[in-house]
Each structure stands twice: as structure tokens, then as C-alpha cells.
Amino acid sequence: MSLAVALAVLLAAVTHASWNAMAHTIKDQLVAFTLIGGGATAIGAVLALFTPLPASGAWPYLIASAALHTGYQALLMRSFSLGDFGQMYPIARGTAPLVVTVLAVLFVGESLNAWQASGVAVASAGLVGMALWGIRGSGARPHWPALLAALATGLSIAAYTVVDGVGVRASGTPVGYIAWLMILEGLLIPGYAVFRRRGALWEQLRPYAARGLLGAALSMTAYGLVLWAQTRAPLAPVAALRESSIIVGAGIGALLFKERFGGVRIAAAGVLVVGIGLMLRAG
């Protein structure tokens, strides 16, 4: 992995955590993701006017990825509505590189060496610690619906990461691929919102329009950088480095949302990042 690729992925990590935090500040998550999805579709449509069409071999991956991204957004909305940002975000993002590593070996032909295997084991330990930290309310049991939603979000991230890693390489145009991906994936949630909220939707969107559209631009920038990086480096280390956003997300949760950042969370996040670092070392 070159320095330029590594810096691009690090910038994507910061940008991604930022747009997720922005979405979390909008309490009505359907409104938040309608604005982000609709804004990304509009930006993608403009980009598509100035970029070549992806090659024919990339379109099955684009369609599959659009469906996976829609499921990811629905799961992310669910996890944000159930749990703290500073906990849901690290669990969702921390799950992804573990699964991407396995999928890349099974379906893309990337090898799993000793560094990656060690990274998977260490990061899994951190993930378990992060999950067990999740005590809510006055009870002493984890809030399982929130944790399961976050884990399912992570699995969907891993699935679309691998699909897009193969698709963007087949497209011949990373910018064209991201443009059409945004067009396709951004239609379903806004369409559902129009059906669900009908005439009331516009009034619900207006107070958050600027914030939501900025989130759309950040979302598209973050994933565009990742797709570009996937054309120049193996999937597993790119996915691993991207999840350095875990630290950014945990920090945002503590600073912006006043969520607890106790010793257990610090230790678990640290172990998780060490595991991701080991996987990155493999690149």
C-alpha cells in the first residue's frame, strides 16, 4: 500500500465517522437517511454526466452492491435508534474488517498470512469487549437488540466492501462506478419515506436539509476514496485501515454526544485497533 493510498483511506475514515455522527444528530433517522440518500443520488447523477459508464462486467456488482447498501442503511438506522453512537459505530465498523478478511480469502483469492490471522484474533477480542461494555439503563444486561443490529450492520458492510472491491476493478472507472452506485442505492430509502410519510415529508425534511445534504457529500467522498484505494491495494488492508474511523467515532461520541468513554471502552477500542493494525501490517 503506497503512502497516497494510505492517506486517502485515512481521510475516508475521518470523513465517514463525521457523516455518521451528522446522521446521528437527526433524531428522526428516516429523515436523516432520506436526505443523505437523496443528496447522494443527486450528486451521483451530476458526476455521471461527466464520467464514462462502468464496463458491462461491473453492472451485476453495482446492482448487488446497491441492494446491500440499502440493507446496510436500514440496519444502521436501527442501531443508531437503539444504542449510543459511541458504541454502535465501533461495533458495526469493527466487525467489517474481520469478515472482509475471510471473504477476500474465500472469494477474491487474497491470501491470509500470519499477520492477518493474528489481527483477526486480536480484533475479535476487542470487539467482544466493546459488545460486553453495552450496559443500558438500570439493568445489568447488554441491550441485545442494539448489539445485534450493530453486528448485522457490520456484516452488511463486509459484504458490500467485497462486492465493490471486485466491481470497481471491473468497471474501468472508479469515479463512474461511485456515481452510478450512488444513483442506484440512493433511491430506495427516499422512495420508502415518500410512501410512508406522504405529504408530511417535506416539512419534516426542511429543518435538516443543509445538514443532511452535507452528510450526503461526506458519505460519497468517503466511499469514493475507499473505492479508489481498492483499485490500488488488496481489499483486506484497505478495509482494516478504513476502520481506524472507530477511534474517531468513539471520540465524537464522547465529545459531541457526551457519551461515557470509560476504561473498558478505551481498553476494548485499543485492542480492536491493535488487531486492525496487525491486519494492515499484512498489506
MOTATA-V669069 format. One record per run of one state. SS is the DSSP state (~ for helix, > for strand, _ for the rest). FROM is the first residue (numbers start at 1). LEN is the number of residues. Records with the same first field share a line. If there is no record, write none. Layout:
SS = FROM-LEN ; FROM-LEN
This chain:
_ = 1-2 ; 25-4 ; 49-7 ; 83-2 ; 109-5 ; 133-2 ; 136-6 ; 143-1 ; 172-2 ; 186-1 ; 207-2 ; 231-4 ; 243-2 ; 256-7 ; 282-2
~ = 3-22 ; 29-20 ; 56-27 ; 85-24 ; 114-19 ; 144-28 ; 174-12 ; 187-20 ; 209-22 ; 235-8 ; 245-11 ; 263-19
> = 135-1 ; 142-1
